[in-house]
Amino acid sequence: MNCDEARTYLNDYIDGLLEKRREKALGEHLRACAECREEERALRALVGQARGLPATIMPDRDLWPGIKARVEGNLVDIAAVRQRRPAMLHYAVAAAAAIVLVVGAVVVWLLEDGAPADYAENNFTHTEQEYLGAKEELLNALKAQEASLSPETVATVEANLAVIEGAVRDIRLALADDPDNPHLERILLATYRNEVRLLHQAVHLANES
Amino acid sequence: MDASGLCSGCTDRAEVDHPVMAENDLVARAQAGDMDAFEGLYRTHVGRVYALCLRMTGNPSEAEDLTQEAFVRVWGKLGAFRGESAFPSWLHRLTVNVVLTGLRSRARRRARVVGTDDLTAYERQTRTGQPGDRMDLEQAIAALPEGARRVFVLHDVEGYCHEDIAAMTGLAAGTSKAQLHRARKLLRKVLA
């Protein structure tokens, strides 16, 4: 084995992934070649350093309050839901659907016609992350320009957001009990979509003011 | 693979590093809706979860968001945890999935690439400190191209094998291996 071949296989060698015959040949090459031995040493040192990194790093701030707020928003009474699943599930779905109807007629269309357009290509979690990311960006943009809006507009936007957040909580509650229910997932995505539209309109208004 | 989703050859660092205390009790109470118990689980594991999120994303703010998301997801899925694997392993795997989902989502949303695919760009990005500053491994990992960083952290830091990484990321095992070799090459270059 020459040096080029040896370097090609060095990573697999130190990871123990080489077949025996090649491992033996590389071992022989390393015994005879100081440069490749130095390569091996450096590679092993890097991997050893990576394995020795601390297992824990504490975040700069306490994340618990945010987690608790989100979890309690979903909570209501998880234990009660688990014990009284059918009745509570129907209640949650009905409540969520009712609030979603209040929020926007487009949801009815989504419920009848199926999922949001991008849902078919991606799974629920991906799409949810996209909505949440878009929501975060719009919220930041809105916060930066809030002063441009009248207090009445801000109040209206906040009231609508509260209604939507309520719907999200109810649907998440139902999803906690029935995690892979595609209808609930669609309702939730449709609700997110409404939230993003509302925020987008508010940011647009602020930009025009 | 065992119940934690790890193959028998993988090092289960989540388990190795975690002292088994009254965790089962905390899990059972949290499953029953006890918020104090859930906070206890959070306090016990946040450092581990945040470290994984931080190294996988290379971004503290994003790591905080994903850490929160992971624990919210844990709360939602606690009912499905049956104890077939140890709680730390289950949590670790769930966190990996949350981070991978976040990374995919970010990539699509922003459609931007920082640095990345060529060595020159990587070196430029990783040498922005004062002259004479020596980059440490954490900084160098954070500055890796995303694909290489993801695989390096999962393999060399967390101890997953290529087959498991392939199963988690959707990459082919050969691609995982290629990304790992690339990451090591880049790291050695900037740490030299």
Interface residues (C-beta under 8 A of the other chain):
Chain A: N11 D12 L17 A42 L43 L46 V47 Q49 A50 R51 L53 P54 A55 T56 I57 M58 P59 D60 R61 L63 W64 G66 I67 K68 R70 V71 E72 N74 L75 D77 I78 A79 R82 T125 H126 Q129 E130 G133 A134 R172 L175 A176 D177 P179
Chain B: R13 D17 A32 G33 M35 F38 E39 Y42 R43 V46 G47 R48 Y50 A51 L54 R55 P60 A63 E64 T67 Q68 F71 V72 W75 G76 K77 G79 A80 T101 G102 R104 S105 R106 R108 R109 L137 E138 I141 F152 D156 V157 G159 K177 L180 H181 R184 L187 R188 L191
